[in-house]
Amino acid sequence: MSLQEQFDQALADSKNLSERPDNQTLLKIYALYKQASAGDTDGNRPGMTDFVARAKYDAWDAFKGTSRDDAMQQYVDLIDELKG
């Protein structure tokens, strides 16, 4: 199975986890997905009053410079770990 196929399967599996991950883990899942699918962050960081968007942006920005393949592999590994 190619890395893209593994990533696509992990994406499907992420919607069917037995229990909801904590917020930090959810942010990491989001950030790895965005890095794998869109690359490095772009645009301006959201303002102080938009807490959720700012947290998501910061989580994604933490992976800046990570290659698409590395982000995909980390995403696959994280979802596999959460599936238990």
PDB file of N, CA, C and O in Angstrom:
ATOM      1  N   MET A   1       0.849  -1.179   0.000  1.00  0.00           N
ATOM      2  CA  MET A   1       0.000   0.000   0.000  1.00  0.00           C
ATOM      3  C   MET A   1       0.896   1.245   0.000  1.00  0.00           C
ATOM      4  O   MET A   1       1.827   1.349   0.798  1.00  0.00           O
ATOM      5  N   SER A   2       0.609   2.166  -0.884  1.00  0.00           N
ATOM      6  CA  SER A   2       1.418   3.380  -0.972  1.00  0.00           C
ATOM      7  C   SER A   2       1.156   4.286   0.229  1.00  0.00           C
ATOM      8  O   SER A   2       0.167   4.120   0.942  1.00  0.00           O
ATOM      9  N   LEU A   3       2.042   5.232   0.438  1.00  0.00           N
ATOM     10  CA  LEU A   3       1.880   6.171   1.550  1.00  0.00           C
ATOM     11  C   LEU A   3       0.584   6.966   1.392  1.00  0.00           C
ATOM     12  O   LEU A   3      -0.114   7.217   2.374  1.00  0.00           O
ATOM     13  N   GLN A   4       0.259   7.365   0.156  1.00  0.00           N
ATOM     14  CA  GLN A   4      -0.985   8.103  -0.082  1.00  0.00           C
ATOM     15  C   GLN A   4      -2.196   7.247   0.284  1.00  0.00           C
ATOM     16  O   GLN A   4      -3.151   7.747   0.878  1.00  0.00           O
ATOM     17  N   GLU A   5      -2.163   5.969  -0.065  1.00  0.00           N
ATOM     18  CA  GLU A   5      -3.270   5.063   0.279  1.00  0.00           C
ATOM     19  C   GLU A   5      -3.368   4.870   1.793  1.00  0.00           C
ATOM     20  O   GLU A   5      -4.465   4.830   2.349  1.00  0.00           O
ATOM     21  N   GLN A   6      -2.215   4.750   2.454  1.00  0.00           N
ATOM     22  CA  GLN A   6      -2.210   4.635   3.918  1.00  0.00           C
ATOM     23  C   GLN A   6      -2.784   5.899   4.558  1.00  0.00           C
ATOM     24  O   GLN A   6      -3.549   5.826   5.519  1.00  0.00           O
ATOM     25  N   PHE A   7      -2.406   7.059   4.015  1.00  0.00           N
ATOM     26  CA  PHE A   7      -2.894   8.339   4.515  1.00  0.00           C
ATOM     27  C   PHE A   7      -4.411   8.432   4.335  1.00  0.00           C
ATOM     28  O   PHE A   7      -5.128   8.835   5.251  1.00  0.00           O
ATOM     29  N   ASP A   8      -4.887   8.060   3.158  1.00  0.00           N
ATOM     30  CA  ASP A   8      -6.334   8.087   2.891  1.00  0.00           C
ATOM     31  C   ASP A   8      -7.088   7.162   3.834  1.00  0.00           C
ATOM     32  O   ASP A   8      -8.175   7.502   4.303  1.00  0.00           O
ATOM     33  N   GLN A   9      -6.514   5.986   4.117  1.00  0.00           N
ATOM     34  CA  GLN A   9      -7.146   5.045   5.036  1.00  0.00           C
ATOM     35  C   GLN A   9      -7.135   5.597   6.459  1.00  0.00           C
ATOM     36  O   GLN A   9      -8.125   5.472   7.180  1.00  0.00           O
ATOM     37  N   ALA A  10      -6.027   6.203   6.864  1.00  0.00           N
ATOM     38  CA  ALA A  10      -5.928   6.803   8.201  1.00  0.00           C
ATOM     39  C   ALA A  10      -6.937   7.944   8.345  1.00  0.00           C
ATOM     40  O   ALA A  10      -7.526   8.126   9.411  1.00  0.00           O
ATOM     41  N   LEU A  11      -7.132   8.700   7.281  1.00  0.00           N
ATOM     42  CA  LEU A  11      -8.112   9.789   7.301  1.00  0.00           C
ATOM     43  C   LEU A  11      -9.511   9.220   7.552  1.00  0.00           C
ATOM     44  O   LEU A  11     -10.268   9.764   8.356  1.00  0.00           O
ATOM     45  N   ALA A  12      -9.848   8.137   6.869  1.00  0.00           N
ATOM     46  CA  ALA A  12     -11.142   7.487   7.084  1.00  0.00           C
ATOM     47  C   ALA A  12     -11.227   6.922   8.503  1.00  0.00           C
ATOM     48  O   ALA A  12     -12.255   7.049   9.168  1.00  0.00           O
ATOM     49  N   ASP A  13     -10.141   6.299   8.960  1.00  0.00           N
ATOM     50  CA  ASP A  13     -10.124   5.710  10.304  1.00  0.00           C
ATOM     51  C   ASP A  13     -10.252   6.776  11.391  1.00  0.00           C
ATOM     52  O   ASP A  13     -10.809   6.505  12.455  1.00  0.00           O
ATOM     53  N   SER A  14      -9.748   7.976  11.141  1.00  0.00           N
ATOM     54  CA  SER A  14      -9.779   9.038  12.151  1.00  0.00           C
ATOM     55  C   SER A  14     -11.213   9.438  12.492  1.00  0.00           C
ATOM     56  O   SER A  14     -11.476   9.957  13.577  1.00  0.00           O
ATOM     57  N   LYS A  15     -12.118   9.201  11.586  1.00  0.00           N
ATOM     58  CA  LYS A  15     -13.526   9.556  11.824  1.00  0.00           C
ATOM     59  C   LYS A  15     -14.269   8.491  12.628  1.00  0.00           C
ATOM     60  O   LYS A  15     -15.406   8.701  13.050  1.00  0.00           O
ATOM     61  N   ASN A  16     -13.614   7.346  12.836  1.00  0.00           N
ATOM     62  CA  ASN A  16     -14.255   6.230  13.527  1.00  0.00           C
ATOM     63  C   ASN A  16     -13.466   5.736  14.736  1.00  0.00           C
ATOM     64  O   ASN A  16     -13.505   4.548  15.057  1.00  0.00           O
ATOM     65  N   LEU A  17     -12.764   6.622  15.397  1.00  0.00           N
ATOM     66  CA  LEU A  17     -12.008   6.223  16.587  1.00  0.00           C
ATOM     67  C   LEU A  17     -12.980   5.851  17.700  1.00  0.00           C
ATOM     68  O   LEU A  17     -14.065   6.424  17.801  1.00  0.00           O
ATOM     69  N   SER A  18     -12.588   4.890  18.533  1.00  0.00           N
ATOM     70  CA  SER A  18     -13.477   4.414  19.590  1.00  0.00           C
ATOM     71  C   SER A  18     -13.753   5.474  20.647  1.00  0.00           C
ATOM     72  O   SER A  18     -14.840   5.506  21.224  1.00  0.00           O
ATOM     73  N   GLU A  19     -12.781   6.341  20.906  1.00  0.00           N
ATOM     74  CA  GLU A  19     -13.020   7.449  21.825  1.00  0.00           C
ATOM     75  C   GLU A  19     -12.401   8.715  21.279  1.00  0.00           C
ATOM     76  O   GLU A  19     -11.427   8.675  20.527  1.00  0.00           O
ATOM     77  N   ARG A  20     -12.981   9.850  21.669  1.00  0.00           N
ATOM     78  CA  ARG A  20     -12.528  11.149  21.173  1.00  0.00           C
ATOM     79  C   ARG A  20     -11.192  11.501  21.837  1.00  0.00           C
ATOM     80  O   ARG A  20     -11.077  11.472  23.062  1.00  0.00           O
ATOM     81  N   PRO A  21     -10.183  11.835  21.020  1.00  0.00           N
ATOM     82  CA  PRO A  21      -8.889  12.235  21.584  1.00  0.00           C
ATOM     83  C   PRO A  21      -8.999  13.562  22.339  1.00  0.00           C
ATOM     84  O   PRO A  21      -9.942  14.328  22.139  1.00  0.00           O
ATOM     85  N   ASP A  22      -8.022  13.818  23.208  1.00  0.00           N
ATOM     86  CA  ASP A  22      -7.999  15.094  23.924  1.00  0.00           C
ATOM     87  C   ASP A  22      -7.689  16.228  22.945  1.00  0.00           C
ATOM     88  O   ASP A  22      -7.299  15.982  21.804  1.00  0.00           O
ATOM     89  N   ASN A  23      -7.864  17.446  23.391  1.00  0.00           N
ATOM     90  CA  ASN A  23      -7.718  18.610  22.507  1.00  0.00           C
ATOM     91  C   ASN A  23      -6.324  18.731  21.905  1.00  0.00           C
ATOM     92  O   ASN A  23      -6.190  19.080  20.732  1.00  0.00           O
ATOM     93  N   GLN A  24      -5.278  18.448  22.691  1.00  0.00           N
ATOM     94  CA  GLN A  24      -3.915  18.537  22.162  1.00  0.00           C
ATOM     95  C   GLN A  24      -3.709  17.541  21.032  1.00  0.00           C
ATOM     96  O   GLN A  24      -3.079  17.860  20.024  1.00  0.00           O
ATOM     97  N   THR A  25      -4.239  16.339  21.199  1.00  0.00           N
ATOM     98  CA  THR A  25      -4.115  15.314  20.161  1.00  0.00           C
ATOM     99  C   THR A  25      -4.919  15.706  18.927  1.00  0.00           C
ATOM    100  O   THR A  25      -4.471  15.504  17.798  1.00  0.00           O
ATOM    101  N   LEU A  26      -6.112  16.269  19.147  1.00  0.00           N
ATOM    102  CA  LEU A  26      -6.922  16.733  18.014  1.00  0.00           C
ATOM    103  C   LEU A  26      -6.194  17.815  17.228  1.00  0.00           C
ATOM    104  O   LEU A  26      -6.239  17.830  15.997  1.00  0.00           O
ATOM    105  N   LEU A  27      -5.521  18.723  17.936  1.00  0.00           N
ATOM    106  CA  LEU A  27      -4.747  19.762  17.260  1.00  0.00           C
ATOM    107  C   LEU A  27      -3.602  19.155  16.447  1.00  0.00           C
ATOM    108  O   LEU A  27      -3.311  19.611  15.341  1.00  0.00           O
ATOM    109  N   LYS A  28      -2.961  18.138  16.994  1.00  0.00           N
ATOM    110  CA  LYS A  28      -1.864  17.487  16.278  1.00  0.00           C
ATOM    111  C   LYS A  28      -2.390  16.777  15.033  1.00  0.00           C
ATOM    112  O   LYS A  28      -1.763  16.839  13.975  1.00  0.00           O
ATOM    113  N   ILE A  29      -3.532  16.106  15.150  1.00  0.00           N
ATOM    114  CA  ILE A  29      -4.152  15.442  13.999  1.00  0.00           C
ATOM    115  C   ILE A  29      -4.439  16.481  12.912  1.00  0.00           C
ATOM    116  O   ILE A  29      -4.104  16.283  11.744  1.00  0.00           O
ATOM    117  N   TYR A  30      -5.061  17.585  13.314  1.00  0.00           N
ATOM    118  CA  TYR A  30      -5.384  18.662  12.375  1.00  0.00           C
ATOM    119  C   TYR A  30      -4.120  19.196  11.707  1.00  0.00           C
ATOM    120  O   TYR A  30      -4.068  19.340  10.485  1.00  0.00           O
ATOM    121  N   ALA A  31      -3.108  19.488  12.512  1.00  0.00           N
ATOM    122  CA  ALA A  31      -1.881  20.086  12.002  1.00  0.00           C
ATOM    123  C   ALA A  31      -1.172  19.161  11.018  1.00  0.00           C
ATOM    124  O   ALA A  31      -0.709  19.609   9.970  1.00  0.00           O
ATOM    125  N   LEU A  32      -1.085  17.886  11.346  1.00  0.00           N
ATOM    126  CA  LEU A  32      -0.435  16.937  10.445  1.00  0.00           C
ATOM    127  C   LEU A  32      -1.222  16.788   9.144  1.00  0.00           C
ATOM    128  O   LEU A  32      -0.638  16.689   8.065  1.00  0.00           O
ATOM    129  N   TYR A  33      -2.550  16.772   9.255  1.00  0.00           N
ATOM    130  CA  TYR A  33      -3.379  16.692   8.055  1.00  0.00           C
ATOM    131  C   TYR A  33      -3.134  17.905   7.156  1.00  0.00           C
ATOM    132  O   TYR A  33      -2.935  17.759   5.950  1.00  0.00           O
ATOM    133  N   LYS A  34      -3.150  19.107   7.750  1.00  0.00           N
ATOM    134  CA  LYS A  34      -2.955  20.326   6.965  1.00  0.00           C
ATOM    135  C   LYS A  34      -1.557  20.358   6.340  1.00  0.00           C
ATOM    136  O   LYS A  34      -1.405  20.751   5.183  1.00  0.00           O
ATOM    137  N   GLN A  35      -0.542  19.949   7.095  1.00  0.00           N
ATOM    138  CA  GLN A  35       0.823  19.955   6.570  1.00  0.00           C
ATOM    139  C   GLN A  35       0.939  18.964   5.419  1.00  0.00           C
ATOM    140  O   GLN A  35       1.585  19.255   4.412  1.00  0.00           O
ATOM    141  N   ALA A  36       0.317  17.796   5.561  1.00  0.00           N
ATOM    142  CA  ALA A  36       0.382  16.764   4.518  1.00  0.00           C
ATOM    143  C   ALA A  36      -0.409  17.168   3.278  1.00  0.00           C
ATOM    144  O   ALA A  36      -0.014  16.842   2.158  1.00  0.00           O
ATOM    145  N   SER A  37      -1.509  17.867   3.465  1.00  0.00           N
ATOM    146  CA  SER A  37      -2.372  18.180   2.324  1.00  0.00           C
ATOM    147  C   SER A  37      -2.109  19.558   1.721  1.00  0.00           C
ATOM    148  O   SER A  37      -2.287  19.737   0.516  1.00  0.00           O
ATOM    149  N   ALA A  38      -1.690  20.536   2.528  1.00  0.00           N
ATOM    150  CA  ALA A  38      -1.541  21.900   2.025  1.00  0.00           C
ATOM    151  C   ALA A  38      -0.122  22.448   2.138  1.00  0.00           C
ATOM    152  O   ALA A  38       0.175  23.493   1.559  1.00  0.00           O
ATOM    153  N   GLY A  39       0.757  21.771   2.867  1.00  0.00           N
ATOM    154  CA  GLY A  39       2.119  22.275   3.042  1.00  0.00           C
ATOM    155  C   GLY A  39       2.191  23.288   4.174  1.00  0.00           C
ATOM    156  O   GLY A  39       1.332  23.307   5.056  1.00  0.00           O
ATOM    157  N   ASP A  40       3.213  24.123   4.146  1.00  0.00           N
ATOM    158  CA  ASP A  40       3.435  25.097   5.216  1.00  0.00           C
ATOM    159  C   ASP A  40       2.289  26.103   5.323  1.00  0.00           C
ATOM    160  O   ASP A  40       1.582  26.376   4.353  1.00  0.00           O
ATOM    161  N   THR A  41       2.128  26.645   6.529  1.00  0.00           N
ATOM    162  CA  THR A  41       1.106  27.663   6.767  1.00  0.00           C
ATOM    163  C   THR A  41       1.333  28.858   5.852  1.00  0.00           C
ATOM    164  O   THR A  41       2.455  29.158   5.447  1.00  0.00           O
ATOM    165  N   ASP A  42       0.244  29.518   5.547  1.00  0.00           N
ATOM    166  CA  ASP A  42       0.352  30.752   4.780  1.00  0.00           C
ATOM    167  C   ASP A  42      -0.679  31.737   5.334  1.00  0.00           C
ATOM    168  O   ASP A  42      -1.587  31.352   6.070  1.00  0.00           O
ATOM    169  N   GLY A  43      -0.532  32.968   4.982  1.00  0.00           N
ATOM    170  CA  GLY A  43      -1.459  33.969   5.497  1.00  0.00           C
ATOM    171  C   GLY A  43      -1.061  34.427   6.882  1.00  0.00           C
ATOM    172  O   GLY A  43      -0.022  34.036   7.415  1.00  0.00           O
ATOM    173  N   ASN A  44      -1.897  35.252   7.447  1.00  0.00           N
ATOM    174  CA  ASN A  44      -1.627  35.828   8.758  1.00  0.00           C
ATOM    175  C   ASN A  44      -2.189  34.965   9.873  1.00  0.00           C
ATOM    176  O   ASN A  44      -3.191  34.269   9.707  1.00  0.00           O
ATOM    177  N   ARG A  45      -1.521  35.031  11.003  1.00  0.00           N
ATOM    178  CA  ARG A  45      -1.990  34.330  12.195  1.00  0.00           C
ATOM    179  C   ARG A  45      -3.288  34.986  12.658  1.00  0.00           C
ATOM    180  O   ARG A  45      -3.370  36.213  12.716  1.00  0.00           O
ATOM    181  N   PRO A  46      -4.311  34.181  12.990  1.00  0.00           N
ATOM    182  CA  PRO A  46      -5.578  34.756  13.460  1.00  0.00           C
ATOM    183  C   PRO A  46      -5.392  35.604  14.716  1.00  0.00           C
ATOM    184  O   PRO A  46      -4.444  35.407  15.475  1.00  0.00           O
ATOM    185  N   GLY A  47      -6.302  36.540  14.922  1.00  0.00           N
ATOM    186  CA  GLY A  47      -6.226  37.456  16.048  1.00  0.00           C
ATOM    187  C   GLY A  47      -6.454  36.791  17.390  1.00  0.00           C
ATOM    188  O   GLY A  47      -6.896  35.645  17.475  1.00  0.00           O
ATOM    189  N   MET A  48      -6.140  37.545  18.440  1.00  0.00           N
ATOM    190  CA  MET A  48      -6.233  37.046  19.820  1.00  0.00           C
ATOM    191  C   MET A  48      -7.649  36.617  20.201  1.00  0.00           C
ATOM    192  O   MET A  48      -7.815  35.742  21.051  1.00  0.00           O
ATOM    193  N   THR A  49      -8.653  37.205  19.601  1.00  0.00           N
ATOM    194  CA  THR A  49     -10.029  36.905  19.998  1.00  0.00           C
ATOM    195  C   THR A  49     -10.563  35.618  19.386  1.00  0.00           C
ATOM    196  O   THR A  49     -11.585  35.098  19.835  1.00  0.00           O
ATOM    197  N   ASP A  50      -9.886  35.098  18.366  1.00  0.00           N
ATOM    198  CA  ASP A  50     -10.327  33.850  17.738  1.00  0.00           C
ATOM    199  C   ASP A  50      -9.439  32.713  18.249  1.00  0.00           C
ATOM    200  O   ASP A  50      -8.512  32.268  17.573  1.00  0.00           O
ATOM    201  N   PHE A  51      -9.753  32.263  19.458  1.00  0.00           N
ATOM    202  CA  PHE A  51      -8.908  31.284  20.151  1.00  0.00           C
ATOM    203  C   PHE A  51      -8.734  29.977  19.384  1.00  0.00           C
ATOM    204  O   PHE A  51      -7.625  29.450  19.290  1.00  0.00           O
ATOM    205  N   VAL A  52      -9.832  29.456  18.836  1.00  0.00           N
ATOM    206  CA  VAL A  52      -9.785  28.164  18.146  1.00  0.00           C
ATOM    207  C   VAL A  52      -8.928  28.263  16.883  1.00  0.00           C
ATOM    208  O   VAL A  52      -8.031  27.448  16.668  1.00  0.00           O
ATOM    209  N   ALA A  53      -9.208  29.252  16.061  1.00  0.00           N
ATOM    210  CA  ALA A  53      -8.439  29.410  14.818  1.00  0.00           C
ATOM    211  C   ALA A  53      -6.966  29.651  15.116  1.00  0.00           C
ATOM    212  O   ALA A  53      -6.095  29.155  14.402  1.00  0.00           O
ATOM    213  N   ARG A  54      -6.689  30.407  16.163  1.00  0.00           N
ATOM    214  CA  ARG A  54      -5.304  30.704  16.531  1.00  0.00           C
ATOM    215  C   ARG A  54      -4.586  29.433  16.989  1.00  0.00           C
ATOM    216  O   ARG A  54      -3.436  29.204  16.615  1.00  0.00           O
ATOM    217  N   ALA A  55      -5.252  28.612  17.790  1.00  0.00           N
ATOM    218  CA  ALA A  55      -4.656  27.354  18.263  1.00  0.00           C
ATOM    219  C   ALA A  55      -4.393  26.412  17.089  1.00  0.00           C
ATOM    220  O   ALA A  55      -3.349  25.762  17.029  1.00  0.00           O
ATOM    221  N   LYS A  56      -5.337  26.343  16.164  1.00  0.00           N
ATOM    222  CA  LYS A  56      -5.160  25.485  14.992  1.00  0.00           C
ATOM    223  C   LYS A  56      -3.997  25.976  14.129  1.00  0.00           C
ATOM    224  O   LYS A  56      -3.182  25.181  13.662  1.00  0.00           O
ATOM    225  N   TYR A  57      -3.930  27.279  13.925  1.00  0.00           N
ATOM    226  CA  TYR A  57      -2.849  27.854  13.131  1.00  0.00           C
ATOM    227  C   TYR A  57      -1.498  27.573  13.789  1.00  0.00           C
ATOM    228  O   TYR A  57      -0.552  27.157  13.119  1.00  0.00           O
ATOM    229  N   ASP A  58      -1.410  27.801  15.093  1.00  0.00           N
ATOM    230  CA  ASP A  58      -0.144  27.577  15.815  1.00  0.00           C
ATOM    231  C   ASP A  58       0.284  26.113  15.756  1.00  0.00           C
ATOM    232  O   ASP A  58       1.467  25.816  15.592  1.00  0.00           O
ATOM    233  N   ALA A  59      -0.684  25.193  15.889  1.00  0.00           N
ATOM    234  CA  ALA A  59      -0.364  23.764  15.818  1.00  0.00           C
ATOM    235  C   ALA A  59       0.177  23.421  14.435  1.00  0.00           C
ATOM    236  O   ALA A  59       1.173  22.707  14.317  1.00  0.00           O
ATOM    237  N   TRP A  60      -0.471  23.922  13.396  1.00  0.00           N
ATOM    238  CA  TRP A  60      -0.037  23.671  12.025  1.00  0.00           C
ATOM    239  C   TRP A  60       1.332  24.299  11.780  1.00  0.00           C
ATOM    240  O   TRP A  60       2.205  23.674  11.178  1.00  0.00           O
ATOM    241  N   ASP A  61       1.519  25.533  12.247  1.00  0.00           N
ATOM    242  CA  ASP A  61       2.771  26.253  12.031  1.00  0.00           C
ATOM    243  C   ASP A  61       3.960  25.545  12.693  1.00  0.00           C
ATOM    244  O   ASP A  61       5.100  25.701  12.254  1.00  0.00           O
ATOM    245  N   ALA A  62       3.693  24.776  13.736  1.00  0.00           N
ATOM    246  CA  ALA A  62       4.761  24.039  14.425  1.00  0.00           C
ATOM    247  C   ALA A  62       5.393  22.984  13.515  1.00  0.00           C
ATOM    248  O   ALA A  62       6.519  22.550  13.759  1.00  0.00           O
ATOM    249  N   PHE A  63       4.677  22.573  12.475  1.00  0.00           N
ATOM    250  CA  PHE A  63       5.202  21.570  11.538  1.00  0.00           C
ATOM    251  C   PHE A  63       5.800  22.198  10.281  1.00  0.00           C
ATOM    252  O   PHE A  63       6.115  21.492   9.323  1.00  0.00           O
ATOM    253  N   LYS A  64       5.957  23.519  10.282  1.00  0.00           N
ATOM    254  CA  LYS A  64       6.525  24.223   9.128  1.00  0.00           C
ATOM    255  C   LYS A  64       7.871  23.605   8.776  1.00  0.00           C
ATOM    256  O   LYS A  64       8.713  23.383   9.646  1.00  0.00           O
ATOM    257  N   GLY A  65       8.062  23.332   7.491  1.00  0.00           N
ATOM    258  CA  GLY A  65       9.314  22.736   7.034  1.00  0.00           C
ATOM    259  C   GLY A  65       9.275  21.220   6.973  1.00  0.00           C
ATOM    260  O   GLY A  65      10.169  20.601   6.395  1.00  0.00           O
ATOM    261  N   THR A  66       8.248  20.609   7.563  1.00  0.00           N
ATOM    262  CA  THR A  66       8.101  19.158   7.496  1.00  0.00           C
ATOM    263  C   THR A  66       7.617  18.797   6.092  1.00  0.00           C
ATOM    264  O   THR A  66       6.678  19.407   5.579  1.00  0.00           O
ATOM    265  N   SER A  67       8.255  17.811   5.476  1.00  0.00           N
ATOM    266  CA  SER A  67       7.862  17.436   4.117  1.00  0.00           C
ATOM    267  C   SER A  67       6.476  16.798   4.117  1.00  0.00           C
ATOM    268  O   SER A  67       6.000  16.296   5.135  1.00  0.00           O
ATOM    269  N   ARG A  68       5.855  16.832   2.969  1.00  0.00           N
ATOM    270  CA  ARG A  68       4.521  16.234   2.798  1.00  0.00           C
ATOM    271  C   ARG A  68       4.537  14.756   3.206  1.00  0.00           C
ATOM    272  O   ARG A  68       3.653  14.296   3.929  1.00  0.00           O
ATOM    273  N   ASP A  69       5.553  14.016   2.735  1.00  0.00           N
ATOM    274  CA  ASP A  69       5.632  12.587   3.049  1.00  0.00           C
ATOM    275  C   ASP A  69       5.838  12.341   4.541  1.00  0.00           C
ATOM    276  O   ASP A  69       5.234  11.433   5.113  1.00  0.00           O
ATOM    277  N   ASP A  70       6.690  13.149   5.170  1.00  0.00           N
ATOM    278  CA  ASP A  70       6.912  12.994   6.613  1.00  0.00           C
ATOM    279  C   ASP A  70       5.627  13.272   7.396  1.00  0.00           C
ATOM    280  O   ASP A  70       5.297  12.553   8.339  1.00  0.00           O
ATOM    281  N   ALA A  71       4.912  14.316   6.996  1.00  0.00           N
ATOM    282  CA  ALA A  71       3.657  14.645   7.674  1.00  0.00           C
ATOM    283  C   ALA A  71       2.631  13.532   7.479  1.00  0.00           C
ATOM    284  O   ALA A  71       1.911  13.176   8.411  1.00  0.00           O
ATOM    285  N   MET A  72       2.568  12.991   6.279  1.00  0.00           N
ATOM    286  CA  MET A  72       1.642  11.871   6.020  1.00  0.00           C
ATOM    287  C   MET A  72       1.975  10.679   6.913  1.00  0.00           C
ATOM    288  O   MET A  72       1.090  10.079   7.523  1.00  0.00           O
ATOM    289  N   GLN A  73       3.269  10.344   6.980  1.00  0.00           N
ATOM    290  CA  GLN A  73       3.679   9.187   7.783  1.00  0.00           C
ATOM    291  C   GLN A  73       3.382   9.413   9.262  1.00  0.00           C
ATOM    292  O   GLN A  73       2.917   8.498   9.942  1.00  0.00           O
ATOM    293  N   GLN A  74       3.640  10.608   9.765  1.00  0.00           N
ATOM    294  CA  GLN A  74       3.343  10.907  11.166  1.00  0.00           C
ATOM    295  C   GLN A  74       1.835  10.829  11.427  1.00  0.00           C
ATOM    296  O   GLN A  74       1.410  10.353  12.479  1.00  0.00           O
ATOM    297  N   TYR A  75       1.034  11.295  10.472  1.00  0.00           N
ATOM    298  CA  TYR A  75      -0.426  11.232  10.596  1.00  0.00           C
ATOM    299  C   TYR A  75      -0.872   9.771  10.664  1.00  0.00           C
ATOM    300  O   TYR A  75      -1.655   9.398  11.538  1.00  0.00           O
ATOM    301  N   VAL A  76      -0.374   8.947   9.739  1.00  0.00           N
ATOM    302  CA  VAL A  76      -0.720   7.520   9.709  1.00  0.00           C
ATOM    303  C   VAL A  76      -0.333   6.860  11.032  1.00  0.00           C
ATOM    304  O   VAL A  76      -1.126   6.118  11.611  1.00  0.00           O
ATOM    305  N   ASP A  77       0.882   7.131  11.509  1.00  0.00           N
ATOM    306  CA  ASP A  77       1.359   6.535  12.767  1.00  0.00           C
ATOM    307  C   ASP A  77       0.498   6.966  13.948  1.00  0.00           C
ATOM    308  O   ASP A  77       0.173   6.147  14.809  1.00  0.00           O
ATOM    309  N   LEU A  78       0.125   8.244  13.998  1.00  0.00           N
ATOM    310  CA  LEU A  78      -0.681   8.759  15.108  1.00  0.00           C
ATOM    311  C   LEU A  78      -2.068   8.111  15.110  1.00  0.00           C
ATOM    312  O   LEU A  78      -2.554   7.703  16.165  1.00  0.00           O
ATOM    313  N   ILE A  79      -2.699   8.015  13.963  1.00  0.00           N
ATOM    314  CA  ILE A  79      -4.036   7.411  13.899  1.00  0.00           C
ATOM    315  C   ILE A  79      -3.959   5.921  14.252  1.00  0.00           C
ATOM    316  O   ILE A  79      -4.832   5.406  14.951  1.00  0.00           O
ATOM    317  N   ASP A  80      -2.915   5.227  13.772  1.00  0.00           N
ATOM    318  CA  ASP A  80      -2.738   3.811  14.140  1.00  0.00           C
ATOM    319  C   ASP A  80      -2.603   3.660  15.646  1.00  0.00           C
ATOM    320  O   ASP A  80      -3.173   2.746  16.242  1.00  0.00           O
ATOM    321  N   GLU A  81      -1.845   4.565  16.259  1.00  0.00           N
ATOM    322  CA  GLU A  81      -1.653   4.531  17.718  1.00  0.00           C
ATOM    323  C   GLU A  81      -2.981   4.765  18.452  1.00  0.00           C
ATOM    324  O   GLU A  81      -3.258   4.114  19.459  1.00  0.00           O
ATOM    325  N   LEU A  82      -3.795   5.693  17.945  1.00  0.00           N
ATOM    326  CA  LEU A  82      -5.077   5.991  18.584  1.00  0.00           C
ATOM    327  C   LEU A  82      -6.099   4.881  18.394  1.00  0.00           C
ATOM    328  O   LEU A  82      -6.988   4.696  19.225  1.00  0.00           O
ATOM    329  N   LYS A  83      -5.967   4.147  17.300  1.00  0.00           N
ATOM    330  CA  LYS A  83      -6.890   3.027  17.061  1.00  0.00           C
ATOM    331  C   LYS A  83      -6.632   1.913  18.071  1.00  0.00           C
ATOM    332  O   LYS A  83      -7.527   1.142  18.417  1.00  0.00           O
ATOM    333  N   GLY A  84      -5.380   1.849  18.536  1.00  0.00           N
ATOM    334  CA  GLY A  84      -5.002   0.874  19.543  1.00  0.00           C
ATOM    335  C   GLY A  84      -5.006  -0.476  19.011  1.00  0.00           C
ATOM    336  O   GLY A  84      -4.707  -1.426  19.735  1.00  0.00           O
TER     337      GLY A  84
END
